[in-house]
C-alpha cells in the first residue's frame, strides 16, 4: 500500500528556515533530557506554502513500548501571533511618536502626578535629566499659584480630556517659562495616568507683552504730543498778541495821546489811530482764521484744501501744486478727512518755517483701499537721522497712527523733503 505523501516527508521540511536551528536545539534537549516535556513556537508552511505559526509540545517516547518515537502535539496560533505583532507595531509607533516628538511630552501618575516617563524634548526644555524627572512630580516644575490651584482642583477632577491651559513653569535653572499644556487620560502599565503635552510659548507671551507696552508708550507719546501741540498753539497765540497786535494797539494809543496833547494835529492823529486800530482788527481776524481754519464737511476735503492753499499763497512766495483724486470721498470718515487736512496744514507750516522752498507739490490719491498723501518741496531739506527738536512731524505721526496709518519721510540737506502718508481704508 502506498504511504500518504505527508508520511514520507521529513518533519523539518515544514519548518521555516529561520526556525530550523530552534528545532535542532529542541531535538538535542529531548535526547539529553528524555523525561522532560519541551515547548516551542515555530513558524511553519501549510500545504499551500503559506506561513503559519504553531505552538508545540514535544516529548521523548523512544523507550515507550508501542510508541518508540519522538512525539509532538501542536496547535495553530497564527491569529494570536498576528495580533501580538500588531500590538508590537502599535507600541513601536507610540514610542516613536513619544520619544521623537518635537514637543515636550511626559506621563504622570493620575493621582500623585509622579513622572513615569518623559521624552527628549522635555529633557531639553526643562534641563532635568530623565533620571531626575523620574524622582519628581509635576508639581515641582509649576509656579506656586498653579500648584495651589491644581492641588485644590484635583480631588474633584475627573479623569477625562482637558482643554489646553496656560501654565507658568520653571526650568532647572529657575528660569520661568510659559507653556500651553494638553492633558489626556491614558492607561500606563495598568494604572491611570496623564499624558501631558507642553508647548513653549514664552517668546509669544513676551512679544505680546512688549506689544502692549509699546502701545501704551505710543498712546502716552500721542497724548504728550497733543499737549505739546496745545501748548505750542497757546505760545504762538501769545507771541502774536504780544509782539504784533499789542504793539499795533500801543501805537494807536500813542496817536490818541498826541491828538489830545496837540490840538493842531488832532485830526491827523485820530486818522492814524483809526487806521492802526483797523490794522489790528485785520491782524486779529487773520490770526483767528488761522487758528480755526479747518476741513469743512459741507464743501468737502478738496475745496477745504484749496482754500487753505489760497490763504497760504497770499503771504508766501512759493508755488503750490495740488493733485487730488479721491473718487469715494463721501465714503471717508469725517475724522479721517480732518486728519488729512491737519497733516497737510502742519507740513505746510513746517515748509514755511524751515524749508525756504520755491515749489511745493501735494498729491492725495486713492487706489482701491489705499489712500496716499504725498507732500514734497524743493527746499533746503534736513538730516532725517538727526534728532528733531520741533513737534510738527511728531504731531503728523501721532495723527496718522490714530488711524493705523504709516508715515515715510525722505530728505537730505540740500535735496528738499518728501513726506508720504498712507492709510488703508
Secondary structure by P-SEA (a helix, b strand, c coil): cccccccccccccccccccaaaaaaaaaaaaacccbbbbbccccccccbbbbbbbbbbbbcccccccccbbbbbbbaaaaaaaaaaaaaaaaaaaaaaaacccccccccccccccccccaaaaaaacccaaaaaaccccccccaaaaaaaaaaccccccccccbbbbbbbccccbbbbbbbbbbbbbcccbbbbbbbbbbaaaaaaaaaaaaaaaaaaaaaaaaaaaaaaaaaaaaaaaaaaccaaaaaaaaaaaaaaaaacccaaaaaaaaaaaaaaaaaaaaaaaaaaaaccccccccaaaaaaaaaaaaaacccbbbbbbbbbcccccccaaaaaaaaaaaaaaaaaaaccccccbbbbbbbbcccbbbbbbbbcccccccccccccaaaaaaaaaaaaabbbbbbbbcccbbbbbbbbbcc
